Amino acid sequence: MESIWSMFIVYIGIFLFGMILLKTGIQQISYHKTKMWLMKHTSNPLKGFLIGIAITAVLQSSSTTIVLIVSLTSVGLLPFTHAIAIILGANVGTTVTAEIMALSNLWLMWSTLILGFILMCIHKQVIFSIGCVLFGLGTIFTALYGFESLVEPIQRTPYIENGLYTISTNTSYSILFGVIITGIIQSSSAFTGMIMSFMNENLLNLSSGIAMVLGANIGTCFTAILASIGSRIEAKWTAYAHVWINLIGVLCFIPFIHWLGDLVVNVTPIPGRQLAHASVLFNIITSLLFLPFIKPLATFIKLTSKKI
């Protein structure tokens, strides 16, 4: 059993390393432009929402976008209501990562690793950055295959398999599992990738996978809370907004988990892709429901934060 946990930690490390490479490459190309877009083109909620989607899809990390938003609100460069709109967009934009992971295959893994390595050896910033992006994607795909390779030894270890079975048969346990693991590893994408791999090997069913990913949406809020520590009150409001949006969205969606599962099953027979599509639908529906109520939400957060 120790070897399973050791390999699990190794594959998490490989995945996070791939995410760091991916974000580093993209940020070298577009990070400063991203900051300018956020400050100049968020004059109304719809614009902020769309820019939040675009930037998070480009940066491949909602955590990076949220930290950037917190930093801009903390120095007064971004109004709080605009920050909420961008958060809603970031929640949708981050689902692009899951969709990319759902396309993983051996040919794509080796292609991105080899081409990325070659480009990283060229001493030109743009080409090197593109190489980082490709090699990072290849590394992420490698970690996903690693997670899949753990399924067989897990099935031979009754303690772990029974634990996962117990968690997967209870929606509350599944959501809590997603919250805790994502909070620990600080990456909802890594957790989602792991669950997708387990589902592809029939270790988890679709409903429990969706519940776990819902929990991951709450677990990823810890990043914003950490980023807001020691900052101005506006930054703390932004972190609280991220928590409230994801918490309320998950609570409202719990009764519809099976409906969501039935919907994505009709789209694709591949379990991992079903989970990716479910994540997209959940975040789009939740964000669109919140979008018209940004000002009341901002008022609510300001009032409740005084009691915290």
C-alpha positions in Angstrom: 0.0 0.0 0.0 2.9 2.3 0.7 4.0 2.0 -2.9 0.6 3.1 -4.1 0.7 6.3 -2.0 4.2 7.0 -3.1 3.3 6.7 -6.8 0.2 8.8 -6.2 2.3 11.6 -4.7 4.8 11.2 -7.6 2.1 11.5 -10.2 0.5 14.5 -8.4 4.0 16.1 -8.5 4.4 15.3 -12.2 1.0 16.9 -12.9 1.7 20.0 -10.9 5.1 20.3 -12.6 3.4 20.1 -16.0 0.9 22.8 -14.9 3.8 25.1 -13.8 5.6 24.6 -17.1 2.3 25.3 -19.0 1.5 28.4 -17.0 5.1 29.7 -17.2 5.2 29.4 -21.0 1.8 31.2 -21.4 2.6 33.9 -18.8 5.8 34.8 -20.5 3.8 35.5 -23.6 0.7 37.1 -22.2 0.8 37.8 -18.5 1.4 41.5 -18.7 -1.2 42.0 -21.5 -3.6 40.1 -19.3 -3.2 42.6 -16.5 -3.9 45.5 -18.9 -7.0 43.7 -20.3 -8.4 43.2 -16.8 -7.9 46.9 -15.9 -9.2 48.4 -19.2 -11.9 46.1 -20.5 -14.1 45.2 -17.6 -16.4 48.3 -17.7 -19.6 46.1 -17.3 -20.4 42.7 -15.9 -20.8 41.0 -19.3 -17.4 42.2 -20.5 -15.8 41.1 -17.2 -17.4 37.7 -17.5 -16.2 37.2 -21.1 -12.7 38.4 -20.3 -12.6 36.1 -17.3 -13.4 33.2 -19.6 -10.8 34.2 -22.2 -8.0 34.9 -19.8 -8.5 31.8 -17.7 -8.7 29.6 -20.8 -5.4 31.2 -22.0 -3.6 31.0 -18.6 -5.0 27.5 -18.0 -5.5 28.2 -14.3 -8.5 29.7 -12.5 -6.2 30.0 -9.4 -3.8 32.2 -11.4 -6.6 34.5 -12.6 -8.1 34.7 -9.1 -4.8 35.6 -7.5 -4.3 38.2 -10.2 -7.8 39.6 -9.5 -7.1 39.7 -5.7 -3.8 41.5 -6.3 -5.4 44.1 -8.6 -8.3 44.8 -6.2 -5.9 45.0 -3.2 -4.1 48.0 -4.9 -7.4 49.6 -6.0 -6.9 49.0 -9.8 -10.0 46.8 -10.2 -13.5 47.6 -8.7 -15.0 44.8 -6.5 -18.1 44.4 -8.7 -15.9 44.0 -11.8 -13.8 41.4 -9.9 -17.0 39.3 -9.3 -17.8 39.2 -13.0 -14.3 38.1 -13.8 -14.5 35.3 -11.2 -17.7 34.0 -12.8 -15.8 34.0 -16.1 -12.8 32.3 -14.6 -15.0 29.5 -13.3 -16.1 28.8 -16.9 -12.7 29.3 -18.4 -11.0 26.8 -16.2 -13.1 24.0 -17.6 -11.1 24.3 -20.8 -8.3 22.4 -18.9 -10.6 19.5 -18.2 -11.6 19.3 -21.9 -8.0 19.3 -23.0 -7.2 16.5 -20.5 -10.2 14.5 -21.9 -8.5 14.5 -25.3 -5.4 12.7 -23.8 -3.9 9.8 -25.8 -0.5 8.2 -26.1 0.2 9.8 -29.6 -0.7 13.2 -28.3 1.4 12.7 -25.1 4.6 11.7 -27.0 4.1 14.4 -29.7 3.8 17.2 -27.2 6.7 15.9 -25.0 9.1 15.6 -28.0 8.1 18.7 -29.8 8.0 20.7 -26.6 11.5 19.5 -25.6 12.9 20.5 -29.0 11.5 24.0 -28.8 12.7 24.5 -25.3 16.2 24.0 -26.6 15.9 27.0 -28.9 17.1 30.2 -27.2 14.4 32.5 -28.4 11.8 33.6 -25.8 8.6 33.1 -27.8 9.8 29.7 -29.2 11.0 28.6 -25.7 7.6 29.7 -24.2 5.7 27.6 -26.8 8.0 24.7 -25.9 7.2 25.1 -22.2 3.4 25.0 -23.1 3.8 21.8 -25.2 6.1 20.0 -22.8 3.8 21.0 -19.9 0.8 19.5 -21.7 2.8 16.3 -22.4 3.8 16.1 -18.8 0.2 16.5 -17.7 -0.9 13.7 -20.1 1.9 11.5 -18.6 0.5 12.1 -15.1 -3.0 11.1 -16.3 -1.7 7.8 -17.6 0.1 7.4 -14.3 -3.1 7.8 -12.4 -4.8 5.2 -14.7 -1.9 2.8 -13.9 -2.7 3.0 -10.2 -6.2 1.5 -10.7 -5.0 -2.1 -10.8 -2.9 -2.0 -7.6 -5.8 -0.1 -5.9 -8.2 -2.9 -6.9 -5.7 -5.4 -5.3 -5.8 -3.3 -2.0 -9.2 -3.8 -0.4 -8.6 -1.1 2.2 -8.2 1.7 -0.4 -10.8 0.2 -2.8 -13.4 -0.1 0.0 -12.6 3.5 1.1 -13.2 4.8 -2.4 -16.4 2.8 -2.7 -17.7 4.1 0.6 -16.9 7.7 -0.5 -18.5 7.2 -3.9 -21.8 5.9 -2.6 -22.5 9.0 -0.6 -22.8 12.4 -2.3 -21.8 14.3 0.8 -18.7 12.2 1.3 -17.8 12.6 -2.4 -18.1 16.4 -2.2 -16.1 16.6 1.0 -13.4 14.4 -0.6 -13.1 16.8 -3.5 -12.9 19.8 -1.1 -10.2 18.2 1.1 -7.9 16.8 -1.7 -8.2 20.0 -3.8 -7.5 22.1 -0.7 -4.4 20.1 0.0 -2.9 19.9 -3.5 -4.1 23.4 -4.4 -5.1 22.4 -7.9 -8.6 21.5 -9.0 -7.3 20.5 -12.4 -4.9 17.9 -10.9 -7.8 16.5 -8.9 -10.2 16.5 -11.8 -7.5 14.7 -14.0 -7.1 12.0 -11.3 -10.8 11.4 -11.1 -11.1 11.3 -14.9 -8.4 8.7 -15.0 -10.1 6.6 -12.3 -13.4 6.9 -14.2 -11.8 5.8 -17.4 -10.8 2.6 -15.6 -14.2 2.1 -14.1 -13.0 2.7 -10.5 -15.6 5.4 -10.0 -19.0 6.0 -11.4 -20.2 9.2 -13.1 -22.4 10.6 -10.3 -19.7 10.3 -7.7 -17.1 11.8 -10.1 -19.4 14.8 -10.7 -19.9 15.2 -6.9 -16.2 15.1 -6.3 -15.5 17.8 -9.0 -18.2 19.9 -7.4 -16.3 19.6 -4.2 -13.1 20.6 -6.0 -14.8 23.9 -7.0 -15.1 24.7 -3.3 -11.6 23.4 -2.5 -9.9 25.7 -5.0 -11.2 28.7 -3.0 -8.4 28.2 -0.5 -6.0 29.7 -3.0 -7.9 33.0 -3.1 -8.2 33.1 0.7 -4.4 32.6 1.0 -3.7 35.3 -1.6 -5.9 37.8 0.3 -4.2 37.4 3.7 -2.7 40.7 4.7 -4.3 42.6 1.9 -6.9 45.5 1.8 -10.5 44.8 2.5 -11.3 44.8 -1.2 -9.0 41.8 -1.7 -10.7 39.9 1.1 -14.1 40.7 -0.4 -12.9 39.2 -3.7 -11.8 36.0 -1.9 -15.1 35.8 -0.1 -16.9 36.3 -3.4 -15.1 33.3 -4.9 -16.1 31.2 -1.8 -19.7 32.2 -1.8 -20.2 31.8 -5.6 -18.7 28.3 -5.6 -20.4 27.2 -2.3 -23.9 28.4 -3.3 -23.5 27.0 -6.8 -22.5 23.5 -5.5 -25.3 23.5 -2.9 -27.9 24.4 -5.5 -26.6 21.8 -7.9 -26.5 18.8 -5.6 -30.2 17.7 -6.4 -29.3 17.8 -10.1 -26.2 15.6 -10.1 -28.0 12.6 -11.6 -29.8 14.8 -14.2 -26.4 16.3 -15.2 -25.0 12.8 -15.5 -27.8 11.6 -17.7 -27.3 14.6 -19.9 -23.6 14.1 -20.6 -24.0 10.4 -21.1 -26.0 11.2 -24.3 -23.0 13.3 -25.6 -20.2 10.8 -25.3 -19.7 7.2 -24.1 -16.2 8.0 -22.7 -16.3 8.5 -18.8 -13.5 11.0 -18.6 -15.1 13.2 -21.3 -18.5 12.9 -19.6 -16.9 14.4 -16.5 -15.3 17.2 -18.4 -18.6 18.1 -20.1 -20.4 18.0 -16.8 -17.9 20.4 -15.3 -18.4 22.8 -18.3 -22.2 22.7 -17.9 -22.1 23.2 -14.1 -19.9 26.2 -14.3 -21.7 27.8 -17.3 -25.1 27.4 -15.7 -24.0 28.6 -12.2 -22.1 31.6 -13.6 -25.0 32.7 -15.9 -27.4 32.5 -12.9 -25.1 34.7 -10.8 -24.3 37.2 -13.5 -27.5 39.4 -13.2 -27.1 39.6 -9.4 -23.6 40.8 -9.1 -24.5 44.1 -7.3 -26.7 42.3 -4.7 -24.0 39.7 -4.2 -21.4 42.4 -3.7 -23.6 44.1 -1.1 -24.2 40.8 0.7 -20.5 40.0 0.8 -19.7 43.5 2.2 -22.3 43.1 5.0 -21.3 39.5 5.9 -17.6 40.3 5.9 -18.0 42.8 8.7 -19.1 39.9 10.9 -16.1 37.7 10.0 
